[in-house]
Structure formats: C-alpha cells, structure tokens
Amino acid sequence: MPLIDSILGTNAKAYHFGDAVDIGTILEKMPKKIPVMGNLSPSEHFRAGTPHTVEKSTLDMLKKTKGYNNYIPSSGCDIPPLAPIANIEAFFNAVHIFYSKGL
C-alpha cells in the first residue's frame, strides 16, 4: 500500500494486482474510472486448490469487490503449468454465478 501513489503515477490505462495485496483495499485507493484486475492466488488456488476451494475463494474475492464497476476478476498472475482445468473452470463458474445471480 505505501507504493500506491507511485503505481498511480505511471498513468497506466489499467492495473493488475497479484495476490500479495488485498484487492478490496486496492480498489478503495484506485480512481473509479481505471480498470483494476486481480488477484486470486495462482499457486494456492489454481494450482494447489480444488474446484470447491477455488469457487469459494473466488466468491469471497468478488464479495470484497462488489460495487466497484472498474473491477475485472482475474488470477493474481499467470496460471501455473499443470493447474487442473477443473480449477480454472471453477473460477469462471464462480464469476458467472456471482454476476448472474446478483450476489
């Protein structure tokens, strides 16, 4: 968080954050017109998780970001090799459930 002013000083058109930061806290500091992406842990959830834990963690992340129209759900970085396809599908399923049901 101490670097947020420096990050914003880059004047990027969008920002993507890894899982080392709390996405809810980041969104509080970001201008509402700039897209913000991130930040489900690739190693903890996509690679080492289960479809159930990925879905739960994704829904938890989306609840933190609710109300931020500039937020785009994403992994916190690249999806690791050998991440189970079922975990990737669980992520997209959770996003679909969240937005289609208006949670």
Backbone hydrogen bonds, N-H to C=O, Kabsch-Sander energy under -0.5 kcal/mol:
donor,donor_aa,acceptor,acceptor_aa,energy
4,I,1,M,-1.6
7,I,3,L,-2.7
8,L,4,I,-2.7
9,G,5,D,-1.6
10,T,7,I,-1.5
11,N,8,L,-1.7
15,Y,35,P,-2.3
17,F,37,M,-2.7
21,V,18,G,-1.1
23,I,21,V,-0.7
26,I,22,D,-2.2
27,L,23,I,-2.5
28,E,24,G,-1.4
29,K,25,T,-0.9
29,K,26,I,-1.1
30,M,26,I,-1.1
34,I,31,P,-1.4
36,V,70,N,-2.8
37,M,15,Y,-2.9
38,G,72,I,-1.1
39,N,17,F,-0.5
40,L,74,S,-2.0
45,H,41,S,-1.8
46,F,41,S,-1.3
47,R,42,P,-2.3
48,A,43,S,-1.8
49,G,45,H,-1.1
54,V,50,T,-2.8
55,E,51,P,-2.4
56,K,52,H,-2.5
57,S,53,T,-2.6
58,T,54,V,-2.5
59,L,55,E,-2.5
60,D,56,K,-2.4
61,M,57,S,-2.3
62,L,58,T,-2.5
63,K,59,L,-2.0
64,K,60,D,-1.6
65,T,61,M,-1.2
66,K,62,L,-0.5
66,K,63,K,-0.6
68,Y,65,T,-2.0
69,N,67,G,-0.9
71,Y,68,Y,-1.7
72,I,36,V,-2.7
74,S,38,G,-1.1
76,G,40,L,-3.4
83,A,80,P,-1.6
87,N,84,P,-1.0
88,I,84,P,-1.4
89,E,85,I,-2.8
90,A,86,A,-1.8
91,F,87,N,-1.7
92,F,88,I,-2.0
93,N,89,E,-2.5
94,A,90,A,-2.4
95,V,91,F,-2.2
96,H,92,F,-2.4
97,I,93,N,-2.8
98,F,94,A,-2.7
99,Y,95,V,-2.3
100,S,96,H,-2.7
101,K,97,I,-2.0
103,L,98,F,-2.0
